[in-house]
Amino acid sequence: MPRPAAAITLVVVAAAGLSACAPPAVPRPDTGYPWHTDIVATTFWIGEVFDPNTSDGSQRLSTYDSDWLGSYGGCDGIDDGAECRTEERTAETGYFPTAMTPRENPFYLDLPFDDVNDAEGFATRGEVVPWAKDPAYSSLVDDPSSSLMKNRWVVLHKGGRVCYGQIEDAGPGEYRDAAYVFGSDDRRPANSRYNGAGLDVSPALNGCLGFADLNGDDDRVDWAFVDDADVPPGPWTRLVTDSPVR
């Protein structure tokens, strides 16, 4: 679809890896999917262990990848031997990690709907996931080894910046919040943890969107699903994840 000149400008700047202290404000694109507005977004990163005492306290694995750390190629940040720490991401490097070379897209995120490991999510995904009846997905609906969510694209808008990322995990805090994830009424997430966050974003998205904190719970975004064909070129398309559930 045609895109505003401002959107094209931001994409070109980001793709070229140029620094833009004051990028032009970009309106939210029309994706054909409902926008979810003013949603708290926290930051997570592959290799992070924030609570070793809970089953979902480590980002060494995801709901869609039992060896997410290995698939990605290691810590998505700085590994000092004791822990995997996040780092600031800038346009000069295309928001990519500085200490490792990823094997999958560093522009990733999660949403609170697990359509593989959660029995209710799997049972209902054919009805609640908007693209479930599309030819590319309809044959997968009854296949427990496939996901309708993994690798799907999301567009995020914050403070006049627009960035894109792929879904690679489920969360935060909730795993079957279909009413929020797929609803058209802009309802609030069911999650009450992490300041009521409705998604986690990667360090690359944190930097691209200009978050105030590297690892906080006060930044807010607007987000919407977007079809593959409508994702513009940018640092987020430099390395696109297409791996299956594993």
N, C-alpha and C positions, 0 to 999 in steps of 0.2 A: 504494500500500500504506500502511497506517497507520504513522505515525512517532512515536517517543517524544517526550514533551513537551519534553525537553531539546533535541532536534534542532530542533523547531519554534521554541523560544526563540532558538537561535543564528541560525536563518534570519531571523527577524523582526528581530533586532538588526542583522544585517548588511544586510538589505534597507533598513532605515530609515536606514542610515548612522550609527548611533549608536556611540559609543566604549564598549567593554567591556573594562576592564582585566583582568578575570578571568572570561571567558565560561564558562558551565557546561560540564563535561565531557560530551561526546556520544559514545555508543558507535558502533562501526562499523555502518552499516546493512546489512541483508541484501539484496543486489542480484540474487541468483540466479547471479552469476558468482564465480569463485574470487578470494580476496583474496591479494595479494602483499605480504608484510610485511617491514618493516625494510629498505626499499630506499633507497639513496643517491639523492637528488634534487638536481641542480644547477639553477641559474637561468639562463635565456636570455631575450633580449628582441628584438623585431622592430627591426631597424636596427643591432644589435650586429655588430661585426666583430672577432672575437677572434683570427683568424689569416688574414691576407690571402694567405698563400702556399699555402693548401690549398683544395680544391674545396668542402669543407663548413665553411669557417671564417667564413662570413658569414650572418647572419640577415636579410639584405636579401631573400633568397629562401628558400623552403622546398621540400621535395620535392614538395609539392602545389600550389605557387603560385610561378611564375617571377618575379612582381613582388609578393612578400608585403609589402614596405615600402609600395608604392603602394596595394595593396588595403586595407591597414590604415589608411592615412591619414598615415603618417610614423613617425618614431622613437617607440617606446613607452617614453619616458623623457625625458631632457633632451638636446636637440641643441644643442651649443655652437658648431656650425659646423665643428668639427674631428672630433668623434666623437659617437656616440649613447650616453649614459651611463644606467645604471639609476638608480632613485630609490626611496626608501622609500614604501610604499603603506600607507594606514591606512583604518580603517573609516569615518572621517568623510567620505571621498570615495567610499565603496563600493569602495575599492582600485583605482579608475580612475586613469589618468595625470593629472598636474596641469598639464602644459604643452601638451597637445594633446587633440583630440576624436577618439577612435577610431571607425572605420567598421565594425569587427568586434569580436568578443568579446575583451576583454583577459584573460579567464580561459582561457588556452590552454596546451598542453603537447605533448610529443612522446613517442613510444614507439618502440623499435628494431625496427620492422617496416614496410618500405616496400612497399606492394602495387601500386605503379604503375611506378616507375622501375627497380626491381630485378626482373630476369627471374624469379628463383626465387620471389620473393614474389608476383608476379603469377600465376605458374603454379600455385602451391599455395594461393592465398587462398580458393578455393572449398571447400577441405577443412579448412583450419586456422582460418579466421575463424568464430567461433561463430554469427554472425547471417547468414552467407553464403546460407543457404537460406531465409531469411525473404523473403516476397513483395516487400518494398520493396527488397531487395538482389539477389535471385536473377537478375534480368534484367541486372544490371550486372557479373556475375562475369567475363564474357568481353569486356567493353568496356574497352579500354586507356585510354580517356579518362576513366574514372570510378574512384573509390576507394571501398572498403568501410570505410576507416579515417577519412578526413577528416570532421571535424565530429562524430564519435562522442563520447559523454560518458564521463568517468571521475570517480569519486568518490575523494577523498583524505582520509586521516585522520592527524592528527599531534597528539600531546599533548592529546587530548580535543577537538580542533577537526575539523570536517568541512567541506570545501569541494569544489566541483565545477568541472571544466574540460573544454574540447573539444580533441580531437586535431587539430593543424594542421601537424604536421611529423613527421619520422622521425629517430630518434637516441636517445640520444647514442652515438657511437662505433661502433655496430653498426646494421645495417639489415635483417637477416633472422633475428632471434632469436625465431622463432616459439615455440620450446620454453618460453622465459621468458614472453613476452607472453601466450600463450594457454594455457599449461600449468596444471594443477590441483594440482601438487605443490610449489608455492611455491619453485621453484628460483631460484638466483641468476642475475643477468644474465650473458651471455657477455662483455660489455664489460669491458675491463681499464683503460680510460682514465678520468680524472676520478674517481679513487677507486672505480672499479667502478660508476659511476652507472647506474641503470636507467631514468631519465627526466629530462628537463628540464622545469621549470615556469616560467611567466611571472612577472613582478614582482607581478601581482595575486594569484596563488596563493601566492607567497612571503610576501606580507603577510597574506593571509587565514589561512594556516596557522601564522603566527608563527615563520618561520624565524629562526635566530640570525644568519645572514649574508645580506647583500644579494646576494652573488655568491661563495658558497663551495661546498665539496664535502663538508661534514660533516653536513648535515641529512638526516634519514631520514623516510620516510613509509610508510604502508600505502596500497595503492590497489586498485581493482577497476573493471571496466567497469560501466556502468549504462545501462539503456534510457532513451530520451527521456522516456517517460511517468512514470518514477520519479525524475526530477530535480526537487527542490522549488524553489519560488521563492526567489530570493536575488539578490545583486549579479551573480552569474554568469548570470542569465537576463534582465538588463536589456538586453543586446544580444547576441543569439544569432547565431553565424556559420552561414550556409547556402550559402555560395558553393561552386561546383564546382571541380574541378581545372582549373587554367589556367596 
